[in-house]
Amino acid sequence: MNCSRCHGLLCFSELRAEDGGLVREGIPVFRCIQCGEVIDSVILMNRARRAAESGLCR
């Protein structure tokens, strides 16, 4: 997969909270190795919802 920002390579990673954060397990994300963009399931849902809403308003 390619990054939507810079078209770099997206690699699977786990996002972990440090210093006693609320997240105890790693959250699966895709991270761009070129620009550092992080994409998870919530970001993808919000982007899809925004695209659907903008399509309805036109």
N, C-alpha and C positions, 0 to 999 in steps of 0.2 A: 504494500500500500504506500501511497505517496502523501505527503503533507499538503494540506490545502493552502497553507500560507506560503511555503517556499518550494514545494514540490520535492523536498528531500525524502529520505527513506524513513518510514515509521517502523519502530521496533517495539515488540511487546515488553512491558516492564511492570513492576509493582510499585505503587506509591505507598510509602509507609510514613506514619507519623512518628516523630521522635520526641523525646523529653516528656513522656507521659501524656501524649495526645489521646483523643477519644478513639482513634482507629488502632485496633490491636493487630489486625491482620492486614496484609498488603492488599490494596485495591488494584485490580487489573486495569492498566491503561496502555495506550500507545503513545510513545514519545518519539519526536523527530530527532534524529541524530545530528541534524544540521542546525536547526534554529531553536530546538528545545520545546516546541509546542507539545502540550499534553492533552490527549483526548481520551475521555472515558465515556461510559454509557449515558451518564446524565447530560454531558455536553452534546452528545449525538442526538439525544431525545429533544433537547431544547432547540438545536439547529433545525431538526426536522419539523418541529412544531412551528417555529418561526417561518420556515419556508411555506408550510401549509397555510398559515394565517395570511401571509403576504399574497399568496395566490388567490385567496378568497376575496381579498379587498379590491382586487383589480377588476 
